[in-house]
């Protein structure tokens, strides 16, 4: 939600119970995930109030996710593209078609 802009800087995260119920997850799993966000510096705990998105969180998250994509996911995708013999033109045409279908 931070990455896609649903939650902006200073906004409260939904409660652990809400997320657990909505996505049918164990509340302990949600709580651990929230703690990971605190440790990554993306959200802050405010005693008695909940968790809030920190200033600059989205920018930091985008940078981190871009790096993960380029270093971890993209090489595998390039390998798969090569295996399938796809050309740049085919990929661009598929992207254009997807955009026009949206």
Phi and psi in radians as a Rosetta constraint file:
Dihedral C 1 N 2 CA 2 C 2 CIRCULARHARMONIC -1.214 0.35
Dihedral N 2 CA 2 C 2 N 3 CIRCULARHARMONIC -0.782 0.35
Dihedral C 2 N 3 CA 3 C 3 CIRCULARHARMONIC -1.098 0.35
Dihedral N 3 CA 3 C 3 N 4 CIRCULARHARMONIC -0.748 0.35
Dihedral C 3 N 4 CA 4 C 4 CIRCULARHARMONIC -1.504 0.35
Dihedral N 4 CA 4 C 4 N 5 CIRCULARHARMONIC -0.004 0.35
Dihedral C 4 N 5 CA 5 C 5 CIRCULARHARMONIC 1.522 0.35
Dihedral N 5 CA 5 C 5 N 6 CIRCULARHARMONIC 0.066 0.35
Dihedral C 5 N 6 CA 6 C 6 CIRCULARHARMONIC -1.089 0.35
Dihedral N 6 CA 6 C 6 N 7 CIRCULARHARMONIC -0.664 0.35
Dihedral C 6 N 7 CA 7 C 7 CIRCULARHARMONIC -1.914 0.35
Dihedral N 7 CA 7 C 7 N 8 CIRCULARHARMONIC 2.126 0.35
Dihedral C 7 N 8 CA 8 C 8 CIRCULARHARMONIC -1.685 0.35
Dihedral N 8 CA 8 C 8 N 9 CIRCULARHARMONIC 3.025 0.35
Dihedral C 8 N 9 CA 9 C 9 CIRCULARHARMONIC -0.986 0.35
Dihedral N 9 CA 9 C 9 N 10 CIRCULARHARMONIC 2.347 0.35
Dihedral C 9 N 10 CA 10 C 10 CIRCULARHARMONIC 1.474 0.35
Dihedral N 10 CA 10 C 10 N 11 CIRCULARHARMONIC -0.133 0.35
Dihedral C 10 N 11 CA 11 C 11 CIRCULARHARMONIC -1.450 0.35
Dihedral N 11 CA 11 C 11 N 12 CIRCULARHARMONIC 2.635 0.35
Dihedral C 11 N 12 CA 12 C 12 CIRCULARHARMONIC -1.395 0.35
Dihedral N 12 CA 12 C 12 N 13 CIRCULARHARMONIC 2.445 0.35
Dihedral C 12 N 13 CA 13 C 13 CIRCULARHARMONIC -1.319 0.35
Dihedral N 13 CA 13 C 13 N 14 CIRCULARHARMONIC 2.644 0.35
Dihedral C 13 N 14 CA 14 C 14 CIRCULARHARMONIC -1.078 0.35
Dihedral N 14 CA 14 C 14 N 15 CIRCULARHARMONIC 2.699 0.35
Dihedral C 14 N 15 CA 15 C 15 CIRCULARHARMONIC -1.093 0.35
Dihedral N 15 CA 15 C 15 N 16 CIRCULARHARMONIC 2.758 0.35
Dihedral C 15 N 16 CA 16 C 16 CIRCULARHARMONIC -0.998 0.35
Dihedral N 16 CA 16 C 16 N 17 CIRCULARHARMONIC -0.771 0.35
Dihedral C 16 N 17 CA 17 C 17 CIRCULARHARMONIC -1.072 0.35
Dihedral N 17 CA 17 C 17 N 18 CIRCULARHARMONIC -0.738 0.35
Dihedral C 17 N 18 CA 18 C 18 CIRCULARHARMONIC -1.073 0.35
Dihedral N 18 CA 18 C 18 N 19 CIRCULARHARMONIC -0.844 0.35
Dihedral C 18 N 19 CA 19 C 19 CIRCULARHARMONIC -1.130 0.35
Dihedral N 19 CA 19 C 19 N 20 CIRCULARHARMONIC -0.775 0.35
Dihedral C 19 N 20 CA 20 C 20 CIRCULARHARMONIC -1.049 0.35
Dihedral N 20 CA 20 C 20 N 21 CIRCULARHARMONIC -0.754 0.35
Dihedral C 20 N 21 CA 21 C 21 CIRCULARHARMONIC -1.204 0.35
Dihedral N 21 CA 21 C 21 N 22 CIRCULARHARMONIC -0.811 0.35
Dihedral C 21 N 22 CA 22 C 22 CIRCULARHARMONIC -1.110 0.35
Dihedral N 22 CA 22 C 22 N 23 CIRCULARHARMONIC -0.673 0.35
Dihedral C 22 N 23 CA 23 C 23 CIRCULARHARMONIC -1.844 0.35
Dihedral N 23 CA 23 C 23 N 24 CIRCULARHARMONIC 0.148 0.35
Dihedral C 23 N 24 CA 24 C 24 CIRCULARHARMONIC 0.906 0.35
Dihedral N 24 CA 24 C 24 N 25 CIRCULARHARMONIC 0.956 0.35
Dihedral C 24 N 25 CA 25 C 25 CIRCULARHARMONIC -2.014 0.35
Dihedral N 25 CA 25 C 25 N 26 CIRCULARHARMONIC 2.776 0.35
Dihedral C 25 N 26 CA 26 C 26 CIRCULARHARMONIC -1.236 0.35
Dihedral N 26 CA 26 C 26 N 27 CIRCULARHARMONIC 2.278 0.35
Dihedral C 26 N 27 CA 27 C 27 CIRCULARHARMONIC -0.973 0.35
Dihedral N 27 CA 27 C 27 N 28 CIRCULARHARMONIC -0.547 0.35
Dihedral C 27 N 28 CA 28 C 28 CIRCULARHARMONIC -1.133 0.35
Dihedral N 28 CA 28 C 28 N 29 CIRCULARHARMONIC -0.668 0.35
Dihedral C 28 N 29 CA 29 C 29 CIRCULARHARMONIC -1.107 0.35
Dihedral N 29 CA 29 C 29 N 30 CIRCULARHARMONIC -0.769 0.35
Dihedral C 29 N 30 CA 30 C 30 CIRCULARHARMONIC -1.118 0.35
Dihedral N 30 CA 30 C 30 N 31 CIRCULARHARMONIC -0.762 0.35
Dihedral C 30 N 31 CA 31 C 31 CIRCULARHARMONIC -1.061 0.35
Dihedral N 31 CA 31 C 31 N 32 CIRCULARHARMONIC -0.749 0.35
Dihedral C 31 N 32 CA 32 C 32 CIRCULARHARMONIC -1.127 0.35
Dihedral N 32 CA 32 C 32 N 33 CIRCULARHARMONIC -0.665 0.35
Dihedral C 32 N 33 CA 33 C 33 CIRCULARHARMONIC -1.141 0.35
Dihedral N 33 CA 33 C 33 N 34 CIRCULARHARMONIC -0.733 0.35
Dihedral C 33 N 34 CA 34 C 34 CIRCULARHARMONIC -1.090 0.35
Dihedral N 34 CA 34 C 34 N 35 CIRCULARHARMONIC -0.710 0.35
Dihedral C 34 N 35 CA 35 C 35 CIRCULARHARMONIC -1.102 0.35
Dihedral N 35 CA 35 C 35 N 36 CIRCULARHARMONIC -0.659 0.35
Dihedral C 35 N 36 CA 36 C 36 CIRCULARHARMONIC -1.095 0.35
Dihedral N 36 CA 36 C 36 N 37 CIRCULARHARMONIC -0.666 0.35
Dihedral C 36 N 37 CA 37 C 37 CIRCULARHARMONIC -1.128 0.35
Dihedral N 37 CA 37 C 37 N 38 CIRCULARHARMONIC -0.634 0.35
Dihedral C 37 N 38 CA 38 C 38 CIRCULARHARMONIC -1.138 0.35
Dihedral N 38 CA 38 C 38 N 39 CIRCULARHARMONIC -0.809 0.35
Dihedral C 38 N 39 CA 39 C 39 CIRCULARHARMONIC -1.117 0.35
Dihedral N 39 CA 39 C 39 N 40 CIRCULARHARMONIC -0.534 0.35
Dihedral C 39 N 40 CA 40 C 40 CIRCULARHARMONIC -1.418 0.35
Dihedral N 40 CA 40 C 40 N 41 CIRCULARHARMONIC -0.074 0.35
Dihedral C 40 N 41 CA 41 C 41 CIRCULARHARMONIC 1.355 0.35
Dihedral N 41 CA 41 C 41 N 42 CIRCULARHARMONIC 0.314 0.35
Dihedral C 41 N 42 CA 42 C 42 CIRCULARHARMONIC -1.563 0.35
Dihedral N 42 CA 42 C 42 N 43 CIRCULARHARMONIC -0.527 0.35
Dihedral C 42 N 43 CA 43 C 43 CIRCULARHARMONIC -2.319 0.35
Dihedral N 43 CA 43 C 43 N 44 CIRCULARHARMONIC 2.824 0.35
Dihedral C 43 N 44 CA 44 C 44 CIRCULARHARMONIC -2.246 0.35
Dihedral N 44 CA 44 C 44 N 45 CIRCULARHARMONIC 2.556 0.35
Dihedral C 44 N 45 CA 45 C 45 CIRCULARHARMONIC -1.520 0.35
Dihedral N 45 CA 45 C 45 N 46 CIRCULARHARMONIC 2.369 0.35
Dihedral C 45 N 46 CA 46 C 46 CIRCULARHARMONIC -2.096 0.35
Dihedral N 46 CA 46 C 46 N 47 CIRCULARHARMONIC 1.934 0.35
Dihedral C 46 N 47 CA 47 C 47 CIRCULARHARMONIC -0.883 0.35
Dihedral N 47 CA 47 C 47 N 48 CIRCULARHARMONIC 2.182 0.35
Dihedral C 47 N 48 CA 48 C 48 CIRCULARHARMONIC 1.395 0.35
Dihedral N 48 CA 48 C 48 N 49 CIRCULARHARMONIC -0.115 0.35
Dihedral C 48 N 49 CA 49 C 49 CIRCULARHARMONIC -2.006 0.35
Dihedral N 49 CA 49 C 49 N 50 CIRCULARHARMONIC -0.530 0.35
Dihedral C 49 N 50 CA 50 C 50 CIRCULARHARMONIC 2.129 0.35
Dihedral N 50 CA 50 C 50 N 51 CIRCULARHARMONIC -2.754 0.35
Dihedral C 50 N 51 CA 51 C 51 CIRCULARHARMONIC -1.898 0.35
Dihedral N 51 CA 51 C 51 N 52 CIRCULARHARMONIC 2.444 0.35
Dihedral C 51 N 52 CA 52 C 52 CIRCULARHARMONIC -2.310 0.35
Dihedral N 52 CA 52 C 52 N 53 CIRCULARHARMONIC 2.527 0.35
Dihedral C 52 N 53 CA 53 C 53 CIRCULARHARMONIC -1.212 0.35
Dihedral N 53 CA 53 C 53 N 54 CIRCULARHARMONIC 2.260 0.35
Dihedral C 53 N 54 CA 54 C 54 CIRCULARHARMONIC -1.416 0.35
Dihedral N 54 CA 54 C 54 N 55 CIRCULARHARMONIC 2.745 0.35
Dihedral C 54 N 55 CA 55 C 55 CIRCULARHARMONIC -1.075 0.35
Dihedral N 55 CA 55 C 55 N 56 CIRCULARHARMONIC 2.324 0.35
Dihedral C 55 N 56 CA 56 C 56 CIRCULARHARMONIC 1.428 0.35
Dihedral N 56 CA 56 C 56 N 57 CIRCULARHARMONIC 0.055 0.35
Dihedral C 56 N 57 CA 57 C 57 CIRCULARHARMONIC -1.064 0.35
Dihedral N 57 CA 57 C 57 N 58 CIRCULARHARMONIC -0.810 0.35
Dihedral C 57 N 58 CA 58 C 58 CIRCULARHARMONIC -1.103 0.35
Dihedral N 58 CA 58 C 58 N 59 CIRCULARHARMONIC -0.776 0.35
Dihedral C 58 N 59 CA 59 C 59 CIRCULARHARMONIC -1.047 0.35
Dihedral N 59 CA 59 C 59 N 60 CIRCULARHARMONIC -0.795 0.35
Dihedral C 59 N 60 CA 60 C 60 CIRCULARHARMONIC -1.135 0.35
Dihedral N 60 CA 60 C 60 N 61 CIRCULARHARMONIC -0.691 0.35
Dihedral C 60 N 61 CA 61 C 61 CIRCULARHARMONIC -1.165 0.35
Dihedral N 61 CA 61 C 61 N 62 CIRCULARHARMONIC -0.742 0.35
Dihedral C 61 N 62 CA 62 C 62 CIRCULARHARMONIC -1.064 0.35
Dihedral N 62 CA 62 C 62 N 63 CIRCULARHARMONIC -0.791 0.35
Dihedral C 62 N 63 CA 63 C 63 CIRCULARHARMONIC -1.048 0.35
Dihedral N 63 CA 63 C 63 N 64 CIRCULARHARMONIC -0.817 0.35
Dihedral C 63 N 64 CA 64 C 64 CIRCULARHARMONIC -1.090 0.35
Dihedral N 64 CA 64 C 64 N 65 CIRCULARHARMONIC -0.812 0.35
Dihedral C 64 N 65 CA 65 C 65 CIRCULARHARMONIC -1.177 0.35
Dihedral N 65 CA 65 C 65 N 66 CIRCULARHARMONIC -0.637 0.35
Dihedral C 65 N 66 CA 66 C 66 CIRCULARHARMONIC -1.087 0.35
Dihedral N 66 CA 66 C 66 N 67 CIRCULARHARMONIC -0.773 0.35
Dihedral C 66 N 67 CA 67 C 67 CIRCULARHARMONIC -1.107 0.35
Dihedral N 67 CA 67 C 67 N 68 CIRCULARHARMONIC -0.752 0.35
Dihedral C 67 N 68 CA 68 C 68 CIRCULARHARMONIC -1.061 0.35
Dihedral N 68 CA 68 C 68 N 69 CIRCULARHARMONIC -0.758 0.35
Dihedral C 68 N 69 CA 69 C 69 CIRCULARHARMONIC -1.086 0.35
Dihedral N 69 CA 69 C 69 N 70 CIRCULARHARMONIC -0.876 0.35
Dihedral C 69 N 70 CA 70 C 70 CIRCULARHARMONIC -1.162 0.35
Dihedral N 70 CA 70 C 70 N 71 CIRCULARHARMONIC -0.586 0.35
Dihedral C 70 N 71 CA 71 C 71 CIRCULARHARMONIC -1.578 0.35
Dihedral N 71 CA 71 C 71 N 72 CIRCULARHARMONIC -0.524 0.35
Dihedral C 71 N 72 CA 72 C 72 CIRCULARHARMONIC -1.909 0.35
Dihedral N 72 CA 72 C 72 N 73 CIRCULARHARMONIC -0.837 0.35
Dihedral C 72 N 73 CA 73 C 73 CIRCULARHARMONIC -1.537 0.35
Dihedral N 73 CA 73 C 73 N 74 CIRCULARHARMONIC -0.743 0.35
Dihedral C 73 N 74 CA 74 C 74 CIRCULARHARMONIC -1.058 0.35
Dihedral N 74 CA 74 C 74 N 75 CIRCULARHARMONIC -0.778 0.35
Dihedral C 74 N 75 CA 75 C 75 CIRCULARHARMONIC -1.000 0.35
Dihedral N 75 CA 75 C 75 N 76 CIRCULARHARMONIC -0.685 0.35
Dihedral C 75 N 76 CA 76 C 76 CIRCULARHARMONIC -1.162 0.35
Dihedral N 76 CA 76 C 76 N 77 CIRCULARHARMONIC -0.671 0.35
Dihedral C 76 N 77 CA 77 C 77 CIRCULARHARMONIC -1.145 0.35
Dihedral N 77 CA 77 C 77 N 78 CIRCULARHARMONIC -0.744 0.35
Dihedral C 77 N 78 CA 78 C 78 CIRCULARHARMONIC -1.052 0.35
Dihedral N 78 CA 78 C 78 N 79 CIRCULARHARMONIC -0.710 0.35
Dihedral C 78 N 79 CA 79 C 79 CIRCULARHARMONIC -1.081 0.35
Dihedral N 79 CA 79 C 79 N 80 CIRCULARHARMONIC -0.772 0.35
Dihedral C 79 N 80 CA 80 C 80 CIRCULARHARMONIC -1.147 0.35
Dihedral N 80 CA 80 C 80 N 81 CIRCULARHARMONIC -0.712 0.35
Dihedral C 80 N 81 CA 81 C 81 CIRCULARHARMONIC -1.043 0.35
Dihedral N 81 CA 81 C 81 N 82 CIRCULARHARMONIC -0.767 0.35
Dihedral C 81 N 82 CA 82 C 82 CIRCULARHARMONIC -1.120 0.35
Dihedral N 82 CA 82 C 82 N 83 CIRCULARHARMONIC -0.776 0.35
Dihedral C 82 N 83 CA 83 C 83 CIRCULARHARMONIC -1.005 0.35
Dihedral N 83 CA 83 C 83 N 84 CIRCULARHARMONIC -0.666 0.35
Dihedral C 83 N 84 CA 84 C 84 CIRCULARHARMONIC -1.512 0.35
Dihedral N 84 CA 84 C 84 N 85 CIRCULARHARMONIC -0.116 0.35
Dihedral C 84 N 85 CA 85 C 85 CIRCULARHARMONIC 1.166 0.35
Dihedral N 85 CA 85 C 85 N 86 CIRCULARHARMONIC 0.538 0.35
Dihedral C 85 N 86 CA 86 C 86 CIRCULARHARMONIC -1.352 0.35
Dihedral N 86 CA 86 C 86 N 87 CIRCULARHARMONIC 2.479 0.35
Dihedral C 86 N 87 CA 87 C 87 CIRCULARHARMONIC -1.697 0.35
Dihedral N 87 CA 87 C 87 N 88 CIRCULARHARMONIC 2.853 0.35
Dihedral C 87 N 88 CA 88 C 88 CIRCULARHARMONIC -1.035 0.35
Dihedral N 88 CA 88 C 88 N 89 CIRCULARHARMONIC -0.705 0.35
Dihedral C 88 N 89 CA 89 C 89 CIRCULARHARMONIC -1.077 0.35
Dihedral N 89 CA 89 C 89 N 90 CIRCULARHARMONIC -0.751 0.35
Dihedral C 89 N 90 CA 90 C 90 CIRCULARHARMONIC -1.092 0.35
Dihedral N 90 CA 90 C 90 N 91 CIRCULARHARMONIC -0.745 0.35
Dihedral C 90 N 91 CA 91 C 91 CIRCULARHARMONIC -1.141 0.35
Dihedral N 91 CA 91 C 91 N 92 CIRCULARHARMONIC -0.760 0.35
Dihedral C 91 N 92 CA 92 C 92 CIRCULARHARMONIC -1.136 0.35
Dihedral N 92 CA 92 C 92 N 93 CIRCULARHARMONIC -0.719 0.35
Dihedral C 92 N 93 CA 93 C 93 CIRCULARHARMONIC -1.096 0.35
Dihedral N 93 CA 93 C 93 N 94 CIRCULARHARMONIC -0.701 0.35
Dihedral C 93 N 94 CA 94 C 94 CIRCULARHARMONIC -1.120 0.35
Dihedral N 94 CA 94 C 94 N 95 CIRCULARHARMONIC -0.694 0.35
Dihedral C 94 N 95 CA 95 C 95 CIRCULARHARMONIC -1.160 0.35
Dihedral N 95 CA 95 C 95 N 96 CIRCULARHARMONIC -0.730 0.35
Dihedral C 95 N 96 CA 96 C 96 CIRCULARHARMONIC -1.118 0.35
Dihedral N 96 CA 96 C 96 N 97 CIRCULARHARMONIC -0.757 0.35
Dihedral C 96 N 97 CA 97 C 97 CIRCULARHARMONIC -1.081 0.35
Dihedral N 97 CA 97 C 97 N 98 CIRCULARHARMONIC -0.748 0.35
Dihedral C 97 N 98 CA 98 C 98 CIRCULARHARMONIC -1.069 0.35
Dihedral N 98 CA 98 C 98 N 99 CIRCULARHARMONIC -0.737 0.35
Dihedral C 98 N 99 CA 99 C 99 CIRCULARHARMONIC -1.111 0.35
Dihedral N 99 CA 99 C 99 N 100 CIRCULARHARMONIC -0.706 0.35
Dihedral C 99 N 100 CA 100 C 100 CIRCULARHARMONIC -1.257 0.35
Dihedral N 100 CA 100 C 100 N 101 CIRCULARHARMONIC -0.477 0.35
Dihedral C 100 N 101 CA 101 C 101 CIRCULARHARMONIC -1.316 0.35
Dihedral N 101 CA 101 C 101 N 102 CIRCULARHARMONIC -0.383 0.35
